[in-house]
Amino acid sequence: MIPLDIRVQAKPFDYGQECGRFAQQTGRVGAVVTFCGIVRDTDTGALERMEIEHYPGMTERALTQIAEHAAARWDIKACTIIHRHGPMGPGEAIMMVATASPHRADAFAAADFLMDYLKSRAPFWKKEITNQGATWVEAKDSDEAALDRW
Amino acid sequence: MKRDILYFAWLRERVGLPRETIDTNAATVAELVAELTAREDRYALAFSDPGSLRVALDQELSDFSAPLGSTREIAFFPPMTGG
C-alpha cells in the first residue's frame, strides 16, 4: 500500500508548507499535483464565515476509501488529503489534495478523481454565515453528475 | 433492538438533536423513517422529502430500501458538500 496521509482537523494548515513537504518527500517520483480549496466570499463580499460540519469516524473512513480507489486505479506513489471542519473565514484554506506519480497524467487524474469524490461522497456539510443569517450550502446536480466521468 | 440514530446538518437542526438511541422493530431504513415521522411533527418535517436525504449504515453509505440487520449506527443527512 502506498503512503496515504489523511487528516481531518479543525486547525488551519499551511498550504505552501504542505506542498513543499509533500514534494520533498516524493521528490524522486517525478510528478506532483496539488489542489487547494479556499473559502469563497459571496459576490457582494458579505460572507462572515463558513462552518463545516462532519461525521467523525465516517469522514476518515470515506476519505481513506476514496484514496485507496485512486491508488488502485492510477500509478500514484503517495497521496495526501487534508480537510478542515469547524469555523473558517473567507480566503482560508478548507482542504487540499496532493498526488505523486511517475507520470503527470496519472497525478492529475488521481487528484481530479479525489476532488470529485470527496465533494459528494465524504460526509462534510458547509454552512455560510452572512449578516443576513446562516444558510446550508446545497449540493449541485453537477457535483453528482461529475462522478459519472469516472 | 436498540439502535443509535444520528442526524447531521439541517436535518439535525430540524430534528433538534444530533443523536439518540431508540428501540425499534423496523426491518429496513424506510420502515425506520416511517416510524420516526409518525412520532412527532419535527421528524415529519425533517423527513418530508426523503428523496433529498442520504443514509449511512455503520458509517457506510447505503439506501432507504436497505435492511437494517445488525446495524448499530444509522445516520441521516442531506447530500454532502465537501471539498
gemmi code that builds the backbone of each chain (N, CA, C; Angstrom):
import gemmi

chains = {
    "A": [
        ("MET", (0.844, -1.206, 0.000), (0.000, 0.000, 0.000), (0.881, 1.259, 0.000)),
        ("ILE", (0.489, 2.233, -0.775), (1.263, 3.476, -0.843), (0.999, 4.328, 0.403)),
        ("PRO", (1.892, 5.265, 0.714), (1.638, 6.130, 1.871), (0.427, 7.054, 1.651)),
        ("LEU", (-0.575, 6.885, 2.504), (-1.742, 7.768, 2.477), (-1.690, 8.618, 3.731)),
        ("ASP", (-1.737, 9.925, 3.556), (-1.725, 10.838, 4.701), (-3.086, 11.534, 4.705)),
        ("ILE", (-3.978, 11.083, 5.595), (-5.341, 11.617, 5.624), (-5.546, 12.346, 6.934)),
        ("ARG", (-5.840, 13.618, 6.842), (-6.011, 14.414, 8.080), (-7.329, 15.171, 8.052)),
        ("VAL", (-8.117, 14.992, 9.101), (-9.371, 15.724, 9.271), (-9.176, 16.549, 10.531)),
        ("GLN", (-9.202, 17.846, 10.402), (-8.803, 18.683, 11.531), (-9.524, 20.023, 11.531)),
        ("ALA", (-9.623, 20.626, 12.723), (-10.238, 21.946, 12.831), (-9.188, 23.032, 12.578)),
        ("LYS", (-7.954, 22.759, 12.950), (-6.947, 23.830, 12.885), (-6.513, 24.111, 11.446)),
        ("PRO", (-6.126, 25.365, 11.194), (-5.681, 25.730, 9.845), (-4.413, 24.962, 9.460)),
        ("PHE", (-4.171, 24.862, 8.172), (-2.900, 24.284, 7.712), (-2.258, 25.248, 6.734)),
        ("ASP", (-0.956, 25.108, 6.574), (-0.202, 25.985, 5.684), (-0.036, 25.266, 4.351)),
        ("TYR", (-0.801, 25.703, 3.359), (-0.808, 25.006, 2.066), (0.590, 24.959, 1.443)),
        ("GLY", (1.274, 26.100, 1.478), (2.606, 26.167, 0.881), (3.570, 25.182, 1.534)),
        ("GLN", (3.505, 25.171, 2.863), (4.392, 24.283, 3.615), (4.069, 22.811, 3.326)),
        ("GLU", (2.790, 22.499, 3.271), (2.375, 21.117, 2.995), (2.813, 20.687, 1.597)),
        ("CYS", (2.668, 21.596, 0.626), (3.086, 21.275, -0.742), (4.596, 21.042, -0.792)),
        ("GLY", (5.333, 21.922, -0.103), (6.791, 21.797, -0.085), (7.220, 20.475, 0.508)),
        ("ARG", (6.604, 20.124, 1.634), (6.964, 18.879, 2.309), (6.622, 17.662, 1.443)),
        ("PHE", (5.428, 17.713, 0.841), (4.994, 16.590, 0.006), (5.945, 16.409, -1.182)),
        ("ALA", (6.283, 17.528, -1.824), (7.155, 17.461, -2.994), (8.538, 16.943, -2.612)),
        ("GLN", (8.993, 17.353, -1.429), (10.312, 16.930, -0.973), (10.314, 15.423, -0.679)),
        ("GLN", (9.252, 14.971, 0.014), (9.190, 13.552, 0.383), (9.022, 12.642, -0.820)),
        ("THR", (8.387, 13.172, -1.872), (8.103, 12.327, -3.028), (8.942, 12.773, -4.215)),
        ("GLY", (9.964, 13.573, -3.951), (10.731, 14.256, -4.987), (11.254, 13.373, -6.106)),
        ("ARG", (11.601, 12.125, -5.772), (12.197, 11.293, -6.822), (11.163, 10.576, -7.674)),
        ("VAL", (9.936, 10.752, -7.333), (8.874, 10.043, -8.065), (8.701, 10.630, -9.467)),
        ("GLY", (8.796, 11.931, -9.599), (8.715, 12.540, -10.923), (7.693, 13.647, -11.058)),
        ("ALA", (6.441, 13.398, -10.616), (5.399, 14.408, -10.817), (4.528, 14.543, -9.574)),
        ("VAL", (4.243, 15.786, -9.218), (3.368, 16.063, -8.072), (2.268, 17.014, -8.534)),
        ("VAL", (1.008, 16.693, -8.180), (-0.113, 17.608, -8.432), (-0.756, 17.930, -7.099)),
        ("THR", (-1.028, 19.205, -6.861), (-1.722, 19.600, -5.625), (-2.909, 20.496, -5.972)),
        ("PHE", (-3.916, 20.457, -5.114), (-5.081, 21.317, -5.275), (-5.481, 21.810, -3.889)),
        ("CYS", (-5.903, 23.070, -3.813), (-6.350, 23.622, -2.539), (-7.717, 24.279, -2.727)),
        ("GLY", (-8.671, 23.936, -1.873), (-9.985, 24.588, -1.881), (-9.984, 25.683, -0.826)),
        ("ILE", (-10.484, 26.866, -1.206), (-10.426, 28.046, -0.338), (-11.830, 28.585, -0.104)),
        ("VAL", (-12.094, 29.085, 1.079), (-13.428, 29.643, 1.377), (-13.692, 30.829, 0.442)),
        ("ARG", (-14.767, 30.702, -0.342), (-15.114, 31.730, -1.315), (-16.070, 32.734, -0.674)),
        ("ASP", (-15.813, 33.995, -0.930), (-16.725, 35.030, -0.430), (-17.958, 35.067, -1.332)),
        ("THR", (-19.034, 35.687, -0.869), (-20.203, 35.871, -1.743), (-19.860, 36.988, -2.739)),
        ("ASP", (-20.693, 37.139, -3.782), (-20.433, 38.162, -4.808), (-20.365, 39.553, -4.202)),
        ("THR", (-21.100, 39.759, -3.104), (-21.143, 41.096, -2.510), (-20.163, 41.243, -1.337)),
        ("GLY", (-19.347, 40.230, -1.121), (-18.361, 40.318, -0.041), (-18.981, 40.242, 1.338)),
        ("ALA", (-20.130, 39.543, 1.438), (-20.879, 39.548, 2.698), (-20.606, 38.356, 3.610)),
        ("LEU", (-19.729, 37.439, 3.167), (-19.521, 36.239, 3.977), (-18.733, 36.558, 5.247)),
        ("GLU", (-19.328, 36.261, 6.390), (-18.600, 36.446, 7.651), (-17.721, 35.243, 7.934)),
        ("ARG", (-18.316, 34.054, 7.788), (-17.526, 32.840, 7.961), (-18.263, 31.647, 7.361)),
        ("MET", (-17.510, 30.575, 7.231), (-18.108, 29.318, 6.805), (-17.921, 28.336, 7.949)),
        ("GLU", (-18.921, 27.491, 8.155), (-18.785, 26.453, 9.173), (-18.979, 25.106, 8.501)),
        ("ILE", (-18.065, 24.195, 8.759), (-18.161, 22.873, 8.149), (-18.396, 21.837, 9.233)),
        ("GLU", (-19.500, 21.119, 9.047), (-19.828, 20.023, 9.957), (-19.357, 18.724, 9.309)),
        ("HIS", (-19.004, 17.734, 10.111), (-18.662, 16.448, 9.513), (-19.091, 15.324, 10.429)),
        ("TYR", (-18.884, 14.106, 9.974), (-19.333, 12.907, 10.691), (-18.084, 12.174, 11.159)),
        ("PRO", (-17.618, 12.490, 12.388), (-16.362, 11.896, 12.865), (-16.420, 10.370, 12.759)),
        ("GLY", (-15.366, 9.793, 12.280), (-15.345, 8.337, 12.103), (-15.629, 7.988, 10.655)),
        ("MET", (-16.830, 8.336, 10.189), (-17.150, 8.033, 8.789), (-16.299, 8.889, 7.848)),
        ("THR", (-16.014, 10.121, 8.260), (-15.235, 11.014, 7.390), (-13.882, 10.396, 7.058)),
        ("GLU", (-13.148, 9.982, 8.086), (-11.813, 9.419, 7.885), (-11.913, 8.153, 7.024)),
        ("ARG", (-12.939, 7.368, 7.310), (-13.146, 6.125, 6.590), (-13.439, 6.371, 5.105)),
        ("ALA", (-14.324, 7.330, 4.835), (-14.691, 7.632, 3.448), (-13.485, 8.188, 2.682)),
        ("LEU", (-12.722, 9.073, 3.327), (-11.562, 9.653, 2.639), (-10.528, 8.573, 2.333)),
        ("THR", (-10.344, 7.651, 3.276), (-9.381, 6.568, 3.052), (-9.830, 5.685, 1.889)),
        ("GLN", (-11.127, 5.367, 1.856), (-11.642, 4.529, 0.761), (-11.460, 5.219, -0.594)),
        ("ILE", (-11.738, 6.522, -0.629), (-11.607, 7.273, -1.880), (-10.140, 7.277, -2.338)),
        ("ALA", (-9.228, 7.490, -1.389), (-7.796, 7.497, -1.721), (-7.341, 6.105, -2.179)),
        ("GLU", (-7.868, 5.064, -1.546), (-7.492, 3.698, -1.953), (-7.990, 3.376, -3.360)),
        ("HIS", (-9.193, 3.870, -3.690), (-9.691, 3.682, -5.059), (-8.763, 4.354, -6.064)),
        ("ALA", (-8.350, 5.576, -5.737), (-7.454, 6.307, -6.644), (-6.136, 5.554, -6.807)),
        ("ALA", (-5.630, 5.023, -5.683), (-4.337, 4.333, -5.728), (-4.428, 3.021, -6.504)),
        ("ALA", (-5.623, 2.417, -6.507), (-5.784, 1.153, -7.232), (-5.915, 1.415, -8.736)),
        ("ARG", (-6.382, 2.613, -9.066), (-6.694, 2.892, -10.466), (-5.557, 3.571, -11.221)),
        ("TRP", (-4.791, 4.420, -10.530), (-3.701, 5.130, -11.189), (-2.382, 4.801, -10.520)),
        ("ASP", (-1.320, 5.046, -11.270), (0.014, 4.743, -10.749), (0.482, 5.904, -9.874)),
        ("ILE", (-0.049, 5.957, -8.648), (0.408, 7.012, -7.742), (1.215, 6.395, -6.599)),
        ("LYS", (2.207, 7.142, -6.158), (3.144, 6.617, -5.160), (2.903, 7.207, -3.767)),
        ("ALA", (2.138, 8.285, -3.704), (1.804, 8.896, -2.408), (0.583, 9.779, -2.595)),
        ("CYS", (-0.163, 9.952, -1.523), (-1.388, 10.757, -1.595), (-1.653, 11.395, -0.234)),
        ("THR", (-1.916, 12.683, -0.251), (-2.283, 13.401, 0.975), (-3.648, 14.056, 0.790)),
        ("ILE", (-4.494, 13.924, 1.798), (-5.756, 14.682, 1.823), (-5.842, 15.351, 3.193)),
        ("ILE", (-6.032, 16.658, 3.194), (-6.280, 17.378, 4.447), (-7.630, 18.074, 4.278)),
        ("HIS", (-8.525, 17.908, 5.234), (-9.823, 18.595, 5.150), (-10.166, 19.146, 6.523)),
        ("ARG", (-10.494, 20.420, 6.554), (-10.843, 21.047, 7.837), (-12.334, 20.982, 8.117)),
        ("HIS", (-12.672, 21.134, 9.402), (-14.065, 21.296, 9.795), (-14.106, 22.428, 10.810)),
        ("GLY", (-15.314, 22.867, 11.181), (-15.454, 23.979, 12.118), (-15.518, 25.304, 11.387)),
        ("PRO", (-15.356, 26.428, 12.134), (-15.493, 27.749, 11.510), (-14.217, 28.188, 10.790)),
        ("MET", (-14.374, 28.869, 9.669), (-13.226, 29.446, 8.959), (-13.666, 30.658, 8.153)),
        ("GLY", (-12.731, 31.589, 7.959), (-13.081, 32.855, 7.308), (-12.800, 32.843, 5.818)),
        ("PRO", (-13.349, 33.846, 5.075), (-13.100, 33.949, 3.634), (-11.598, 33.973, 3.358)),
        ("GLY", (-11.181, 33.221, 2.358), (-9.763, 33.193, 2.000), (-8.965, 32.108, 2.697)),
        ("GLU", (-9.543, 31.508, 3.732), (-8.816, 30.437, 4.428), (-8.892, 29.135, 3.637)),
        ("ALA", (-7.837, 28.345, 3.751), (-7.818, 27.048, 3.071), (-8.769, 26.082, 3.782)),
        ("ILE", (-9.653, 25.442, 3.006), (-10.577, 24.448, 3.548), (-9.946, 23.064, 3.495)),
        ("MET", (-9.375, 22.756, 2.348), (-8.877, 21.399, 2.142), (-7.809, 21.385, 1.059)),
        ("MET", (-7.050, 20.306, 1.004), (-6.110, 20.129, -0.095), (-5.950, 18.656, -0.410)),
        ("VAL", (-5.592, 18.384, -1.658), (-5.168, 17.037, -2.018), (-3.811, 17.154, -2.704)),
        ("ALA", (-3.002, 16.122, -2.576), (-1.721, 16.053, -3.277), (-1.513, 14.628, -3.741)),
        ("THR", (-1.054, 14.483, -4.977), (-0.749, 13.150, -5.505), (0.632, 13.179, -6.136)),
        ("ALA", (1.344, 12.057, -6.043), (2.664, 11.954, -6.660), (2.683, 10.709, -7.535)),
        ("SER", (3.244, 10.851, -8.718), (3.272, 9.737, -9.670), (4.483, 9.888, -10.581)),
        ("PRO", (4.942, 8.777, -11.166), (5.997, 8.905, -12.192), (5.453, 9.573, -13.446)),
        ("HIS", (4.117, 9.611, -13.593), (3.520, 10.137, -14.818), (2.564, 11.280, -14.496)),
        ("ARG", (2.754, 12.385, -15.190), (1.943, 13.575, -14.949), (0.451, 13.292, -15.104)),
        ("ALA", (0.073, 12.538, -16.147), (-1.347, 12.294, -16.403), (-1.991, 11.557, -15.226)),
        ("ASP", (-1.277, 10.608, -14.646), (-1.822, 9.856, -13.509), (-1.979, 10.759, -12.286)),
        ("ALA", (-1.003, 11.616, -12.048), (-1.080, 12.516, -10.891), (-2.273, 13.460, -11.027)),
        ("PHE", (-2.486, 13.998, -12.245), (-3.626, 14.897, -12.478), (-4.953, 14.151, -12.349)),
        ("ALA", (-5.056, 12.993, -13.007), (-6.321, 12.251, -12.994), (-6.692, 11.832, -11.581)),
        ("ALA", (-5.704, 11.348, -10.821), (-5.989, 10.899, -9.464), (-6.455, 12.068, -8.591)),
        ("ALA", (-5.818, 13.227, -8.747), (-6.206, 14.400, -7.950), (-7.626, 14.848, -8.329)),
        ("ASP", (-7.938, 14.816, -9.613), (-9.252, 15.215, -10.112), (-10.336, 14.262, -9.569)),
        ("PHE", (-10.028, 12.979, -9.615), (-10.928, 11.948, -9.085), (-11.165, 12.153, -7.583)),
        ("LEU", (-10.093, 12.400, -6.845), (-10.222, 12.624, -5.392), (-11.154, 13.793, -5.125)),
        ("MET", (-10.991, 14.875, -5.890), (-11.816, 16.059, -5.666), (-13.290, 15.771, -5.959)),
        ("ASP", (-13.552, 15.116, -7.091), (-14.951, 14.813, -7.438), (-15.595, 13.943, -6.371)),
        ("TYR", (-14.874, 12.942, -5.907), (-15.466, 12.019, -4.947), (-15.597, 12.615, -3.566)),
        ("LEU", (-14.596, 13.377, -3.142), (-14.739, 13.875, -1.766), (-15.766, 14.996, -1.668)),
        ("LYS", (-16.080, 15.629, -2.808), (-17.151, 16.639, -2.801), (-18.509, 16.031, -2.479)),
        ("SER", (-18.806, 14.865, -3.039), (-20.154, 14.320, -2.801), (-20.204, 12.966, -2.111)),
        ("ARG", (-19.051, 12.418, -1.701), (-19.082, 11.134, -1.010), (-18.425, 11.156, 0.379)),
        ("ALA", (-17.810, 12.272, 0.732), (-17.243, 12.377, 2.088), (-18.212, 13.220, 2.913)),
        ("PRO", (-18.531, 12.783, 4.138), (-19.600, 13.443, 4.909), (-19.196, 14.778, 5.544)),
        ("PHE", (-19.178, 15.810, 4.676), (-18.970, 17.197, 5.125), (-20.166, 18.012, 4.662)),
        ("TRP", (-20.535, 18.996, 5.467), (-21.632, 19.905, 5.092), (-21.207, 21.330, 5.410)),
        ("LYS", (-21.358, 22.208, 4.378), (-20.936, 23.605, 4.538), (-22.131, 24.491, 4.863)),
        ("LYS", (-21.865, 25.413, 5.785), (-22.874, 26.409, 6.120), (-22.221, 27.782, 5.977)),
        ("GLU", (-22.924, 28.689, 5.263), (-22.389, 30.037, 5.079), (-23.103, 30.998, 6.017)),
        ("ILE", (-22.313, 31.798, 6.717), (-22.897, 32.778, 7.635), (-22.600, 34.189, 7.123)),
        ("THR", (-23.666, 34.945, 6.832), (-23.519, 36.344, 6.418), (-24.308, 37.196, 7.411)),
        ("ASN", (-24.294, 38.508, 7.212), (-25.079, 39.355, 8.124), (-26.584, 39.164, 7.918)),
        ("GLN", (-26.947, 38.404, 6.856), (-28.367, 38.096, 6.612), (-28.798, 36.801, 7.306)),
        ("GLY", (-27.825, 36.100, 7.896), (-28.164, 34.836, 8.545), (-27.318, 33.681, 8.038)),
        ("ALA", (-27.729, 32.482, 8.401), (-26.952, 31.284, 8.057), (-27.704, 30.439, 7.036)),
        ("THR", (-26.976, 29.913, 6.061), (-27.586, 29.067, 5.021), (-26.717, 27.835, 4.787)),
        ("TRP", (-27.352, 26.662, 4.762), (-26.620, 25.453, 4.389), (-26.387, 25.477, 2.887)),
        ("VAL", (-25.170, 25.203, 2.480), (-24.848, 25.148, 1.055), (-25.517, 23.907, 0.468)),
        ("GLU", (-26.205, 24.101, -0.666), (-26.876, 22.958, -1.300), (-25.955, 22.252, -2.272)),
        ("ALA", (-26.053, 20.940, -2.297), (-25.261, 20.174, -3.262), (-25.776, 20.491, -4.661)),
        ("LYS", (-24.868, 20.514, -5.630), (-25.269, 20.792, -7.012), (-25.445, 19.479, -7.764)),
        ("ASP", (-26.414, 19.471, -8.703), (-26.591, 18.287, -9.543), (-25.305, 17.982, -10.306)),
        ("SER", (-24.582, 19.060, -10.659), (-23.360, 18.865, -11.447), (-22.284, 18.135, -10.642)),
        ("ASP", (-22.330, 18.262, -9.303), (-21.356, 17.543, -8.472), (-21.600, 16.037, -8.561)),
        ("GLU", (-22.880, 15.678, -8.526), (-23.241, 14.262, -8.616), (-22.935, 13.742, -10.027)),
        ("ALA", (-23.248, 14.568, -11.023), (-23.015, 14.163, -12.412), (-21.528, 13.972, -12.696)),
        ("ALA", (-20.700, 14.733, -11.969), (-19.253, 14.656, -12.194), (-18.719, 13.252, -11.907)),
        ("LEU", (-19.405, 12.518, -11.051), (-18.932, 11.167, -10.701), (-19.057, 10.213, -11.880)),
        ("ASP", (-19.994, 10.524, -12.813), (-20.182, 9.644, -13.967), (-18.971, 9.647, -14.895)),
        ("ARG", (-18.152, 10.690, -14.770), (-16.947, 10.747, -15.611), (-16.014, 9.574, -15.328)),
        ("TRP", (-16.104, 9.057, -14.095), (-15.145, 8.030, -13.678), (-15.712, 6.638, -13.789)),
    ],
    "B": [
        ("MET", (-34.917, -3.887, 18.907), (-33.458, -3.772, 19.013), (-33.054, -2.304, 19.168)),
        ("LYS", (-32.072, -2.076, 20.032), (-31.617, -0.700, 20.251), (-30.634, -0.293, 19.150)),
        ("ARG", (-30.903, 0.895, 18.590), (-30.011, 1.389, 17.537), (-29.753, 2.877, 17.768)),
        ("ASP", (-28.535, 3.307, 17.408), (-28.182, 4.730, 17.505), (-28.548, 5.416, 16.203)),
        ("ILE", (-29.267, 6.526, 16.310), (-29.650, 7.300, 15.127), (-28.938, 8.648, 15.208)),
        ("LEU", (-28.246, 9.009, 14.131), (-27.505, 10.273, 14.087), (-28.097, 11.172, 13.000)),
        ("TYR", (-28.066, 12.480, 13.261), (-28.574, 13.456, 12.292), (-27.506, 14.520, 12.083)),
        ("PHE", (-27.363, 14.956, 10.821), (-26.364, 15.978, 10.533), (-26.960, 17.142, 9.743)),
        ("ALA", (-26.244, 18.269, 9.828), (-26.541, 19.491, 9.064), (-27.989, 19.951, 9.314)),
        ("TRP", (-28.735, 20.360, 8.257), (-30.076, 20.926, 8.530), (-31.038, 19.879, 9.076)),
        ("LEU", (-30.731, 18.623, 8.820), (-31.600, 17.577, 9.370), (-31.483, 17.555, 10.899)),
        ("ARG", (-30.255, 17.707, 11.380), (-30.002, 17.773, 12.831), (-30.744, 18.968, 13.437)),
        ("GLU", (-30.699, 20.103, 12.711), (-31.374, 21.306, 13.224), (-32.889, 21.113, 13.282)),
        ("ARG", (-33.424, 20.458, 12.246), (-34.892, 20.271, 12.226), (-35.356, 19.261, 13.267)),
        ("VAL", (-34.597, 18.181, 13.422), (-34.979, 17.183, 14.425), (-34.736, 17.747, 15.828)),
        ("GLY", (-33.697, 18.579, 15.933), (-33.440, 19.236, 17.215), (-32.465, 18.498, 18.108)),
        ("LEU", (-31.821, 17.466, 17.573), (-30.775, 16.796, 18.361), (-29.823, 16.050, 17.429)),
        ("PRO", (-28.568, 15.877, 17.875), (-27.578, 15.263, 16.984), (-27.645, 13.738, 16.961)),
        ("ARG", (-28.094, 13.140, 18.061), (-28.181, 11.673, 18.078), (-29.110, 11.212, 19.175)),
        ("GLU", (-29.618, 9.998, 19.000), (-30.472, 9.414, 20.016), (-30.409, 7.894, 19.850)),
        ("THR", (-30.761, 7.203, 20.907), (-30.828, 5.752, 20.823), (-32.291, 5.366, 20.908)),
        ("ILE", (-32.746, 4.564, 19.954), (-34.146, 4.157, 20.015), (-34.268, 2.638, 19.920)),
        ("ASP", (-35.351, 2.155, 20.466), (-35.652, 0.731, 20.416), (-36.647, 0.564, 19.278)),
        ("THR", (-36.263, -0.168, 18.242), (-37.139, -0.248, 17.071), (-37.199, -1.657, 16.505)),
        ("ASN", (-38.345, -1.966, 15.908), (-38.504, -3.248, 15.215), (-38.431, -3.076, 13.701)),
        ("ALA", (-38.114, -1.857, 13.261), (-38.053, -1.596, 11.819), (-37.064, -2.554, 11.161)),
        ("ALA", (-37.463, -3.092, 9.997), (-36.601, -4.053, 9.295), (-35.732, -3.376, 8.245)),
        ("THR", (-36.193, -2.212, 7.759), (-35.432, -1.500, 6.726), (-35.300, -0.026, 7.113)),
        ("VAL", (-34.450, 0.677, 6.384), (-34.296, 2.115, 6.613), (-35.638, 2.813, 6.396)),
        ("ALA", (-36.345, 2.438, 5.329), (-37.632, 3.081, 5.019), (-38.635, 2.880, 6.163)),
        ("GLU", (-38.635, 1.694, 6.745), (-39.538, 1.441, 7.871), (-39.168, 2.291, 9.082)),
        ("LEU", (-37.874, 2.442, 9.283), (-37.413, 3.276, 10.396), (-37.845, 4.732, 10.195)),
        ("VAL", (-37.710, 5.213, 8.952), (-38.116, 6.592, 8.647), (-39.616, 6.756, 8.892)),
        ("ALA", (-40.411, 5.754, 8.488), (-41.862, 5.812, 8.704), (-42.165, 5.865, 10.203)),
        ("GLU", (-41.419, 5.095, 10.967), (-41.617, 5.071, 12.418), (-41.264, 6.434, 13.042)),
        ("LEU", (-40.153, 6.998, 12.589), (-39.723, 8.302, 13.130), (-40.726, 9.397, 12.771)),
        ("THR", (-41.168, 9.411, 11.508), (-42.047, 10.507, 11.081), (-43.402, 10.430, 11.787)),
        ("ALA", (-43.781, 9.234, 12.227), (-45.056, 9.093, 12.933), (-44.964, 9.588, 14.378)),
        ("ARG", (-43.734, 9.781, 14.866), (-43.557, 10.153, 16.276), (-43.993, 11.575, 16.585)),
        ("GLU", (-43.397, 12.528, 15.839), (-43.634, 13.945, 16.148), (-43.518, 14.763, 14.872)),
        ("ASP", (-44.110, 15.957, 14.910), (-44.080, 16.828, 13.734), (-42.669, 17.164, 13.277)),
        ("ARG", (-41.770, 17.379, 14.241), (-40.423, 17.804, 13.835), (-39.737, 16.721, 13.002)),
        ("TYR", (-40.030, 15.453, 13.271), (-39.478, 14.376, 12.446), (-40.146, 14.369, 11.074)),
        ("ALA", (-41.464, 14.548, 11.088), (-42.206, 14.560, 9.822), (-41.697, 15.679, 8.915)),
        ("LEU", (-41.411, 16.836, 9.534), (-40.886, 17.969, 8.772), (-39.482, 17.660, 8.249)),
        ("ALA", (-38.649, 17.104, 9.114), (-37.265, 16.806, 8.737), (-37.210, 15.788, 7.601)),
        ("PHE", (-38.110, 14.801, 7.639), (-38.085, 13.724, 6.648), (-39.139, 13.892, 5.562)),
        ("SER", (-39.641, 15.139, 5.384), (-40.752, 15.331, 4.450), (-40.358, 14.998, 3.008)),
        ("ASP", (-39.064, 15.091, 2.691), (-38.627, 14.758, 1.335), (-37.465, 13.777, 1.420)),
        ("PRO", (-37.764, 12.497, 1.693), (-36.677, 11.521, 1.901), (-35.770, 11.385, 0.679)),
        ("GLY", (-36.312, 11.682, -0.504), (-35.502, 11.596, -1.722), (-34.320, 12.555, -1.695)),
        ("SER", (-34.420, 13.608, -0.867), (-33.333, 14.587, -0.809), (-32.336, 14.235, 0.293)),
        ("LEU", (-32.522, 13.074, 0.929), (-31.641, 12.704, 2.044), (-30.753, 11.519, 1.704)),
        ("ARG", (-29.700, 11.384, 2.482), (-28.786, 10.241, 2.343), (-28.783, 9.484, 3.665)),
        ("VAL", (-28.408, 8.218, 3.595), (-28.335, 7.420, 4.820), (-27.041, 6.615, 4.828)),
        ("ALA", (-26.451, 6.484, 6.013), (-25.265, 5.629, 6.172), (-25.562, 4.615, 7.261)),
        ("LEU", (-25.217, 3.344, 6.993), (-25.384, 2.283, 7.974), (-24.007, 1.891, 8.472)),
        ("ASP", (-23.791, 2.012, 9.762), (-22.470, 1.775, 10.354), (-21.373, 2.455, 9.534)),
        ("GLN", (-21.634, 3.712, 9.186), (-20.668, 4.597, 8.546), (-20.346, 4.256, 7.097)),
        ("GLU", (-21.232, 3.464, 6.444), (-21.090, 3.202, 5.009), (-22.354, 3.715, 4.334)),
        ("LEU", (-22.205, 4.473, 3.226), (-23.377, 4.968, 2.510), (-24.262, 3.808, 2.077)),
        ("SER", (-25.564, 3.987, 2.207), (-26.484, 2.918, 1.855), (-27.711, 3.538, 1.196)),
        ("ASP", (-28.847, 2.830, 1.172), (-30.051, 3.447, 0.644), (-31.265, 3.057, 1.475)),
        ("PHE", (-32.381, 3.729, 1.162), (-33.558, 3.599, 2.035), (-34.218, 2.220, 1.990)),
        ("SER", (-33.908, 1.451, 0.957), (-34.516, 0.121, 0.889), (-33.670, -0.921, 1.620)),
        ("ALA", (-32.504, -0.514, 2.117), (-31.581, -1.477, 2.736), (-32.141, -2.050, 4.042)),
        ("PRO", (-31.914, -3.360, 4.262), (-32.306, -3.960, 5.545), (-31.391, -3.452, 6.658)),
        ("LEU", (-31.930, -3.310, 7.850), (-31.107, -2.815, 8.963), (-30.234, -3.919, 9.550)),
        ("GLY", (-30.729, -5.150, 9.524), (-29.910, -6.273, 10.004), (-29.314, -5.990, 11.369)),
        ("SER", (-28.004, -6.163, 11.483), (-27.356, -5.975, 12.782), (-26.762, -4.570, 12.931)),
        ("THR", (-27.151, -3.648, 12.016), (-26.634, -2.280, 12.053), (-26.816, -1.651, 13.440)),
        ("ARG", (-25.751, -1.055, 13.959), (-25.817, -0.379, 15.256), (-26.116, 1.108, 15.081)),
        ("GLU", (-25.460, 1.689, 14.046), (-25.488, 3.147, 13.906), (-26.070, 3.539, 12.554)),
        ("ILE", (-27.151, 4.308, 12.588), (-27.810, 4.754, 11.359), (-27.734, 6.275, 11.316)),
        ("ALA", (-27.156, 6.816, 10.251), (-27.017, 8.272, 10.160), (-27.803, 8.804, 8.978)),
        ("PHE", (-28.537, 9.882, 9.211), (-29.292, 10.560, 8.151), (-28.703, 11.951, 7.945)),
        ("PHE", (-28.621, 12.355, 6.673), (-28.060, 13.679, 6.390), (-28.415, 14.117, 4.971)),
        ("PRO", (-28.294, 15.435, 4.695), (-28.523, 15.914, 3.332), (-27.324, 15.544, 2.443)),
        ("PRO", (-27.463, 15.712, 1.121), (-26.318, 15.458, 0.239), (-25.092, 16.237, 0.716)),
        ("MET", (-23.946, 15.601, 0.594), (-22.721, 16.157, 1.162), (-22.172, 17.299, 0.316)),
        ("THR", (-21.507, 18.223, 0.983), (-20.952, 19.395, 0.287), (-19.521, 19.665, 0.753)),
        ("GLY", (-18.671, 18.650, 0.593), (-17.271, 18.824, 0.983), (-16.464, 19.470, -0.124)),
        ("GLY", (-15.160, 19.452, 0.037), (-14.243, 19.961, -0.986), (-14.056, 21.450, -0.921)),
    ],
}
model = gemmi.Model(1)
for chain_id, residues in chains.items():
    chain = gemmi.Chain(chain_id)
    for i, (resn, *xyz) in enumerate(residues, 1):
        res = gemmi.Residue()
        res.name, res.seqid = resn, gemmi.SeqId(i, " ")
        for name, pos in zip(("N", "CA", "C"), xyz):
            atom = gemmi.Atom()
            atom.name, atom.element = name, gemmi.Element(name[0])
            atom.pos, atom.b_iso = gemmi.Position(*pos), 0.0
            res.add_atom(atom)
        chain.add_residue(res)
    model.add_chain(chain)
structure = gemmi.Structure()
structure.add_model(model)
structure.setup_entities()
